[in-house]
């Protein structure tokens, strides 16, 4: 009896604790046919949940990589706006980059002028060194001719002096040749340094220009822009927010595949299982139902909000068919879970039952109360295992007897 009563109370609490992430139980309304009377029928178990449309896949648009790891949102497309490929989605503040760009371009100009001056200086230095080598070569040739005079023509002293002059000419020529080689090496190194500085300055400009261009993000495909939540403030991102590199700013979901994400209140734990069929209805289009099935139930109940005492198990429902023309991410959905049915049982409307008494009792029309043995209950009816017969007329439990 206690176990039966507990099942009944748990089913009743499911209706009383219906919330945005909780559950409740609902059934067909046989009372409209049978009135307040015991009758044979089917006890349907329906768990009502409230969820929202969630895309299975979505293209994430993230803050681009820039030299500065934090940027400010300057313009942002409105949440839920349909966009075409190439449309602007978000613009970030480029003030910090634009202010440096002119200075970096001036740095490129200065580096280019430095390279030109270095090349001109190198040409002048090498020309002087080449002239000196040529002068020393001519002097060496002359010294070689003088030293080649026969000894019979000049005195021995003059011959020794001519040979000594030849050695000096050879030494001077070798020194001039070495100086020319050193000048060439130095000129090449100086020019290479100037070229490196110029390339570095150009890369800085290219990096800044790339960053500025990346700060204007456009849609890579058609879709609906869904703005991401602020990671710290629990709201949608908006103009003026400072975001950091790689943070998702918005997404373009694939509406051809969507799930319904909802929550089962922790007090209703066990009422819903994976594989149960569901019937989903969009709050915006209550005239159309979309069948589906429970595909996942989280193992841990989570808080509905940061300071909320209510907790719910996350539940994922896969729809048999999506409706891209109507379904938008975040759209509210009523989820009716078919938790099973018991057929051929004796039912009594809850309005005629006093479930708080021990044992539970029913109020008969014109003859007072009668103790009962009850089975499972749903939101409107309870299964009666003893105490009533089919066709017994009942009266409202809280009203006066007729």
C-alpha positions as CSV (number, residue, x, y, z in Angstrom):
1,X,0.0,0.0,0.0
2,X,2.8,2.4,0.9
3,X,4.6,1.7,-2.4
4,X,1.4,2.3,-4.3
5,X,0.8,5.6,-2.6
6,X,4.4,6.6,-3.2
7,X,4.0,6.0,-6.9
8,X,0.8,8.1,-6.9
9,X,2.4,11.0,-5.0
10,X,5.4,11.0,-7.3
11,X,3.2,11.2,-10.3
12,X,1.3,14.0,-8.7
13,X,4.5,15.9,-7.9
14,X,5.5,15.7,-11.5
15,X,2.5,17.9,-12.4
16,X,3.0,20.3,-9.5
17,X,6.6,20.9,-10.3
18,X,6.3,21.6,-14.0
19,X,9.0,24.2,-14.9
20,X,11.1,25.2,-17.9
21,X,13.4,22.3,-17.2
22,X,11.2,20.0,-15.2
23,X,8.6,17.4,-15.9
24,X,4.9,16.8,-15.5
25,X,2.5,14.0,-16.3
26,X,-0.5,14.5,-18.6
27,X,-3.1,12.2,-20.1
28,X,-6.2,12.1,-22.2
29,X,-9.3,13.4,-20.4
30,X,-11.6,10.4,-19.9
31,X,-13.5,12.4,-17.3
32,X,-15.2,14.3,-20.1
33,X,-16.8,11.1,-21.2
34,X,-17.3,9.2,-17.9
35,X,-17.7,12.2,-15.5
36,X,-16.8,11.5,-11.9
37,X,-17.2,7.7,-12.1
38,X,-15.0,4.6,-11.9
39,X,-14.5,3.1,-15.3
40,X,-12.4,0.6,-17.2
41,X,-9.8,2.2,-19.5
42,X,-6.2,2.8,-20.3
43,X,-3.9,4.7,-18.0
44,X,-1.6,6.8,-20.2
45,X,1.7,8.1,-18.8
46,X,2.8,11.4,-20.4
47,X,5.7,13.4,-19.2
48,X,5.6,17.0,-20.3
49,X,8.9,18.9,-20.6
50,X,9.8,22.3,-22.0
51,X,12.9,22.6,-24.2
52,X,14.3,24.5,-27.1
53,X,15.6,23.8,-30.6
54,X,19.3,23.0,-30.8
55,X,21.2,22.4,-34.1
56,X,23.2,19.2,-34.3
57,X,25.9,21.0,-36.4
58,X,26.8,24.6,-36.6
59,X,29.6,26.6,-38.2
60,X,31.3,28.6,-35.5
61,X,32.5,32.1,-36.2
62,X,35.4,32.9,-33.8
63,X,37.5,36.0,-33.0
64,X,40.4,36.0,-35.5
65,X,44.0,35.7,-34.5
66,X,45.5,39.2,-34.3
67,X,48.7,40.7,-32.8
68,X,46.5,41.8,-29.9
69,X,44.7,39.0,-28.1
70,X,41.7,41.1,-27.0
71,X,39.5,43.1,-29.4
72,X,36.2,45.0,-29.0
73,X,33.0,44.3,-30.9
74,X,32.2,47.4,-33.0
75,X,29.2,46.1,-35.0
76,X,27.3,42.8,-34.7
77,X,24.5,41.4,-36.8
78,X,21.2,41.0,-35.0
79,X,20.5,37.6,-33.4
80,X,18.4,35.4,-35.7
81,X,19.0,37.4,-38.8
82,X,19.0,35.4,-42.1
83,X,22.3,36.1,-43.9
84,X,23.7,35.3,-47.4
85,X,27.2,34.2,-48.2
86,X,29.5,37.3,-48.1
87,X,27.3,39.3,-45.8
88,X,29.0,41.1,-42.9
89,X,28.5,39.3,-39.6
90,X,30.7,41.1,-37.2
91,X,33.2,44.0,-37.2
92,X,35.8,44.5,-34.5
93,X,37.4,47.7,-33.5
94,X,40.6,48.3,-35.6
95,X,41.7,51.6,-34.0
96,X,44.8,50.1,-32.3
97,X,45.9,48.5,-35.6
98,X,45.0,51.5,-37.9
99,X,47.0,53.9,-35.6
100,X,50.1,51.7,-36.1
101,X,49.7,51.1,-39.8
102,X,50.8,54.6,-40.9
103,X,53.9,54.4,-38.7
104,X,54.7,51.0,-40.0
105,X,54.3,52.2,-43.6
106,X,56.7,55.1,-42.8
107,X,59.1,52.5,-41.4
108,X,58.9,50.6,-44.7
109,X,59.7,53.9,-46.6
110,X,62.7,54.6,-44.3
111,X,64.0,51.0,-44.6
112,X,63.7,51.2,-48.4
113,X,65.6,54.5,-48.5
114,X,68.2,53.0,-46.2
115,X,68.6,50.1,-48.6
116,X,69.0,52.5,-51.6
117,X,71.6,54.6,-49.7
118,X,73.5,51.5,-48.8
119,X,73.5,50.3,-52.3
120,X,74.8,53.7,-53.6
121,X,77.5,53.7,-50.9
122,X,78.5,50.2,-51.7
123,X,78.9,51.1,-55.4
124,X,81.0,54.1,-54.6
125,X,83.2,52.1,-52.2
126,X,83.6,49.2,-54.6
127,X,84.4,51.6,-57.5
128,X,87.2,53.2,-55.5
129,X,88.6,49.8,-54.5
130,X,88.5,48.6,-58.1
131,X,90.3,51.8,-59.3
132,X,92.9,51.2,-56.6
133,X,93.4,47.6,-57.7
134,X,93.7,48.7,-61.3
135,X,96.3,51.4,-60.4
136,X,98.3,48.8,-58.4
137,X,98.1,46.4,-61.3
138,X,99.5,49.0,-63.7
139,X,102.3,49.8,-61.2
140,X,103.1,46.1,-60.9
141,X,103.4,45.7,-64.7
142,X,105.7,48.7,-64.8
143,X,107.8,47.4,-62.0
144,X,108.0,44.0,-63.7
145,X,109.2,45.7,-66.9
146,X,111.8,47.8,-65.1
147,X,113.1,44.7,-63.1
148,X,113.5,42.9,-66.4
149,X,116.2,45.2,-67.8
150,X,119.4,43.2,-68.5
151,X,122.1,43.5,-65.8
152,X,124.6,44.6,-68.5
153,X,122.7,47.9,-69.1
154,X,122.2,49.1,-65.5
155,X,124.5,49.0,-62.5
156,X,124.0,46.4,-59.8
157,X,122.8,48.9,-57.3
158,X,120.1,50.2,-59.7
159,X,119.1,46.6,-60.5
160,X,118.7,45.8,-56.8
161,X,116.5,48.9,-56.3
162,X,114.3,47.9,-59.3
163,X,113.8,44.4,-58.0
164,X,112.9,45.9,-54.5
165,X,110.4,48.2,-56.2
166,X,108.9,45.1,-57.9
167,X,108.4,43.3,-54.6
168,X,106.7,46.5,-53.2
169,X,104.4,46.7,-56.2
170,X,103.5,43.1,-55.8
171,X,102.7,43.6,-52.2
172,X,100.7,46.7,-52.9
173,X,98.7,44.9,-55.6
174,X,97.9,42.0,-53.3
175,X,96.9,44.4,-50.6
176,X,94.6,46.3,-53.0
177,X,93.1,43.1,-54.3
178,X,92.4,41.9,-50.7
179,X,90.8,45.3,-49.8
180,X,88.5,45.0,-52.9
181,X,87.4,41.5,-51.8
182,X,86.8,42.7,-48.2
183,X,84.8,45.7,-49.5
184,X,82.7,43.4,-51.6
185,X,82.0,41.1,-48.6
186,X,81.2,44.1,-46.4
187,X,79.0,45.7,-49.0
188,X,77.0,42.4,-49.5
189,X,76.6,42.0,-45.7
190,X,75.4,45.6,-45.3
191,X,73.0,45.3,-48.2
192,X,71.6,42.0,-46.8
193,X,71.0,43.6,-43.4
194,X,69.2,46.5,-45.1
195,X,67.1,44.1,-47.1
196,X,66.2,42.1,-44.0
197,X,65.1,45.3,-42.2
198,X,63.0,46.2,-45.2
199,X,61.4,42.8,-45.4
200,X,60.7,42.9,-41.6
201,X,59.0,46.3,-42.0
202,X,56.9,45.1,-44.9
203,X,55.9,42.0,-42.9
204,X,54.7,44.2,-40.1
205,X,52.6,46.2,-42.5
206,X,51.2,43.0,-44.1
207,X,50.4,41.6,-40.7
208,X,48.6,44.7,-39.6
209,X,46.7,44.9,-42.9
210,X,45.7,41.2,-42.6
211,X,44.6,41.8,-39.1
212,X,42.5,44.8,-40.1
213,X,40.9,42.8,-42.9
214,X,40.3,39.8,-40.6
215,X,38.4,42.1,-38.1
216,X,35.6,42.3,-40.6
217,X,34.1,38.8,-40.7
218,X,31.7,37.7,-43.4
219,X,29.4,34.8,-43.8
220,X,31.0,31.8,-45.6
221,X,27.6,30.4,-46.5
222,X,23.8,31.2,-46.3
223,X,22.2,30.7,-42.9
224,X,20.8,32.2,-39.8
225,X,23.1,34.1,-37.4
226,X,22.9,32.9,-33.9
227,X,24.8,35.1,-31.4
228,X,26.9,33.3,-28.8
229,X,26.4,33.8,-25.1
230,X,28.8,35.9,-23.1
231,X,31.0,33.4,-21.2
232,X,30.9,35.3,-17.9
233,X,27.7,37.4,-17.8
234,X,25.1,34.9,-18.9
235,X,23.7,37.0,-21.8
236,X,24.2,37.3,-25.6
237,X,27.3,39.1,-26.8
238,X,26.6,42.7,-27.9
239,X,28.3,45.7,-29.3
240,X,31.0,47.1,-27.0
241,X,31.9,43.7,-25.4
242,X,35.6,42.9,-25.3
243,X,36.4,39.4,-26.5
244,X,39.6,37.4,-26.9
245,X,41.1,35.4,-29.7
246,X,39.3,32.2,-30.8
247,X,36.2,32.9,-28.6
248,X,33.0,32.0,-30.5
249,X,31.0,35.1,-31.4
250,X,28.2,33.6,-33.4
251,X,27.3,30.5,-35.4
252,X,25.6,29.5,-38.6
253,X,23.6,26.4,-37.7
254,X,22.7,23.6,-40.1
255,X,18.9,23.7,-39.8
256,X,18.5,20.4,-41.7
257,X,19.5,18.5,-38.6
258,X,18.2,19.7,-35.2
259,X,17.6,18.2,-31.8
260,X,15.4,19.4,-28.9
261,X,17.4,20.0,-25.7
262,X,15.3,19.9,-22.5
263,X,15.6,19.0,-18.9
264,X,14.0,16.5,-16.5
265,X,13.5,17.7,-13.0
266,X,15.5,15.7,-10.4
267,X,12.2,15.0,-8.6
268,X,11.0,13.2,-11.7
269,X,14.1,11.0,-12.0
270,X,13.3,7.7,-13.6
271,X,10.1,8.8,-15.4
272,X,11.9,9.2,-18.7
273,X,14.2,6.7,-20.4
274,X,16.3,6.6,-23.5
275,X,14.4,5.3,-26.4
276,X,10.9,6.6,-25.3
277,X,8.9,8.1,-28.2
278,X,8.0,11.8,-27.9
279,X,5.7,14.3,-29.6
280,X,7.1,17.8,-29.9
281,X,5.1,21.0,-30.6
282,X,6.6,24.4,-31.3
283,X,5.1,27.0,-29.1
284,X,5.0,29.3,-32.1
285,X,3.2,26.7,-34.2
286,X,1.0,24.6,-31.9
287,X,-0.9,23.2,-34.8
288,X,1.9,20.9,-35.9
289,X,3.4,18.0,-34.0
290,X,6.9,16.5,-34.7
291,X,7.6,13.0,-33.6
292,X,10.9,12.0,-32.2
293,X,12.7,9.9,-29.6
294,X,14.7,10.4,-26.4
295,X,18.4,9.8,-27.4
296,X,20.3,10.8,-24.3
297,X,19.8,11.6,-20.6
298,X,22.6,13.3,-18.6
299,X,23.9,11.3,-15.6
300,X,24.1,14.3,-13.4
301,X,21.3,16.9,-12.5
302,X,22.5,20.4,-13.2
303,X,21.4,23.7,-11.8
304,X,19.0,25.6,-13.9
305,X,20.8,28.9,-13.1
306,X,23.8,29.9,-11.2
307,X,22.0,30.3,-7.8
308,X,18.9,28.2,-8.4
309,X,18.1,25.4,-6.1
310,X,16.3,23.5,-8.9
311,X,18.2,20.9,-10.7
312,X,17.4,18.9,-13.9
313,X,18.9,16.1,-15.9
314,X,19.7,17.3,-19.4
315,X,17.7,15.4,-22.0
316,X,18.3,15.2,-25.7
317,X,15.4,14.4,-28.2
318,X,16.1,13.6,-31.8
319,X,13.4,14.6,-34.2
320,X,12.4,12.3,-37.0
321,X,12.2,15.2,-39.4
322,X,13.4,18.8,-39.1
323,X,11.4,21.8,-40.5
324,X,14.0,24.4,-41.6
325,X,11.3,26.8,-42.6
326,X,9.9,27.0,-39.0
327,X,12.6,25.7,-36.6
328,X,15.0,28.3,-35.4
329,X,17.7,27.6,-32.8
330,X,16.5,28.6,-29.3
331,X,12.8,28.3,-30.3
332,X,10.7,27.0,-27.4
333,X,9.3,23.5,-27.7
334,X,6.8,21.5,-25.7
335,X,8.0,17.9,-25.4
336,X,5.4,15.2,-24.6
337,X,7.1,12.0,-23.7
338,X,5.2,8.7,-24.0
339,X,6.2,6.9,-20.8
340,X,4.0,3.9,-21.5
341,X,0.4,2.8,-20.7
342,X,-1.5,0.3,-18.7
343,X,-4.6,-1.1,-20.4
344,X,-7.7,-2.7,-19.0
345,X,-7.5,-1.2,-15.5
346,X,-10.1,0.3,-13.3
347,X,-9.7,4.1,-13.2
348,X,-11.0,6.8,-10.9
349,X,-10.6,10.6,-11.4
350,X,-8.2,12.2,-9.0
351,X,-10.8,14.9,-8.3
352,X,-12.8,12.4,-6.4
353,X,-9.9,10.9,-4.4
354,X,-8.2,11.9,-1.1
355,X,-4.7,10.8,-1.6
356,X,-3.4,12.4,1.6
357,X,-5.4,10.1,3.8
358,X,-4.1,6.8,5.1
359,X,-5.3,4.7,3.4
360,X,-6.4,6.7,0.3
361,X,-10.1,7.0,-0.1
362,X,-12.7,7.9,-2.7
363,X,-15.9,10.1,-2.1
364,X,-18.9,8.3,-3.5
365,X,-21.9,10.2,-4.7
366,X,-24.4,10.4,-1.9
367,X,-22.8,7.7,0.4
368,X,-19.6,9.2,1.9
369,X,-16.1,7.9,1.8
370,X,-14.7,4.6,0.9
371,X,-11.1,3.3,1.6
372,X,-9.2,2.2,-1.5
373,X,-6.1,0.3,-2.7
374,X,-4.6,2.2,-5.6
375,X,-2.0,1.6,-8.2
376,X,-0.1,4.0,-10.4
377,X,-1.5,7.5,-11.1
378,X,-1.1,10.1,-13.7
379,X,-2.2,13.8,-13.7
380,X,-5.9,13.1,-13.9
381,X,-6.6,9.5,-12.9
382,X,-5.4,6.7,-10.6
383,X,-5.6,2.9,-11.1
384,X,-7.9,1.3,-8.5
385,X,-6.9,-2.2,-7.3
386,X,-9.6,-2.5,-4.6
387,X,-12.5,-0.6,-3.2
388,X,-14.4,0.4,-6.3
389,X,-16.2,-1.3,-9.1
390,X,-16.8,-0.3,-12.7
391,X,-19.6,2.4,-12.9
392,X,-19.5,3.6,-9.3
393,X,-20.5,7.3,-9.2
394,X,-18.1,9.6,-7.4
395,X,-18.3,13.2,-6.0
396,X,-15.6,15.9,-5.8
397,X,-13.4,15.2,-2.9
398,X,-13.4,18.8,-1.8
399,X,-17.1,19.6,-2.4
400,X,-20.4,19.0,-0.7
401,X,-22.2,15.7,-1.3
402,X,-25.1,15.9,-3.8
